[in-house]
Amino acid sequence: MKEALVAPGGPAPATLAICMIVKNGAESLPDCFKSIAGVWDELIVVDTGSTDNSKEIAKAAGAQVYDFEWIDNFAEARNYSFSKATADFLFWL
């Protein structure tokens, strides 16, 4: 989604994935996505059991959305989000 500046014949720009874990974040997700608009190449959202429309909001923002059953282990959910990213650099938000 971001526009990269590359010199003609220069190396390809590095890519950035923003990875997030969400659960019932429908109220705050729109503002969150607005705040990061234009800076990512890949947006990964891992949903841990939302009962609101968090997944639909994330998809509408261009995110790749994955389900992850919450196993009371934050690191596992975060690492799952990283495993879905293909960008050069990963940023967890």
C-alpha positions as a printed Julia matrix, in Angstrom:
93×3 Matrix{Float64}:
   0.0     0.0     0.0
   2.84    2.45    0.57
   4.53    4.19   -2.3
   8.24    3.43   -2.39
  10.89    5.63   -3.9
  13.4     3.66   -5.94
  16.16    4.97   -8.14
  15.98    3.61  -11.69
  18.03    0.44  -11.79
  18.48    0.52   -8.01
  17.69   -2.27   -5.58
  14.1    -3.1    -4.76
  12.85   -1.31   -1.66
  12.42   -3.26    1.55
   8.87   -4.2     2.44
   7.09   -3.78    5.78
   4.41   -5.95    7.36
   2.38   -4.69   10.29
   1.11   -7.57   12.39
  -1.69   -7.28   14.94
  -3.64   -9.47   17.33
  -7.23   -8.42   17.89
 -10.31   -9.47   19.78
 -13.47   -7.37   19.74
 -11.64   -4.28   18.57
 -14.33   -2.94   16.24
 -14.57    0.35   18.11
 -10.85    1.18   17.93
  -9.74   -0.53   14.7
 -10.88    2.17   12.25
  -8.77    4.84   13.99
  -5.88    2.43   14.32
  -5.94    1.66   10.61
  -6.17    5.37    9.76
  -3.05    6.03   11.83
  -0.97    3.53    9.84
  -2.43    4.17    6.4
   0.16    4.27    3.66
   3.08    2.9     5.66
   2.66   -0.84    5.2
   3.03   -3.26    2.34
   1.3    -6.07    4.19
  -1.21   -5.89    7.03
  -1.7    -9.08    9.05
  -4.53   -9.31   11.57
  -4.89  -12.38   13.77
  -8.28  -12.58   15.43
  -8.47  -14.5    18.69
 -12.23  -14.93   18.88
 -14.02  -11.67   18.19
 -17.79  -11.62   18.5
 -18.09   -8.16   16.93
 -17.26   -7.17   13.34
 -13.51   -6.75   13.89
 -12.63   -9.18   11.11
 -14.82   -7.4     8.57
 -13.33   -4.02    9.49
  -9.82   -5.43    9.11
 -10.61   -6.99    5.73
 -12.11   -3.7     4.53
  -8.84   -1.98    5.48
  -6.92   -4.41    3.28
  -5.72   -6.78    5.97
  -5.09  -10.46    5.61
  -7.18  -11.87    8.45
  -6.48  -15.17   10.19
  -8.25  -16.92   13.05
  -6.26  -18.15   16.03
  -7.86  -19.94   18.94
  -6.77  -18.16   22.11
  -4.71  -20.57   24.21
  -3.85  -18.05   26.93
  -0.44  -17.49   25.38
   0.2   -14.04   23.98
   3.55  -15.02   22.43
   2.0   -17.87   20.45
  -0.62  -15.57   18.94
   2.0   -12.93   18.12
   4.34  -15.49   16.57
   1.46  -16.88   14.52
   0.91  -13.4    13.09
   4.61  -13.2    12.21
   4.43  -16.6    10.5
   1.83  -15.25    8.07
   3.91  -12.25    6.97
   6.16  -12.33    3.92
   7.64   -8.81    4.07
  11.31   -8.05    4.68
  10.59   -6.34    8.01
   7.88   -7.11   10.57
   6.39   -4.58   12.96
   4.1    -5.75   15.69
   1.38   -3.29   16.66
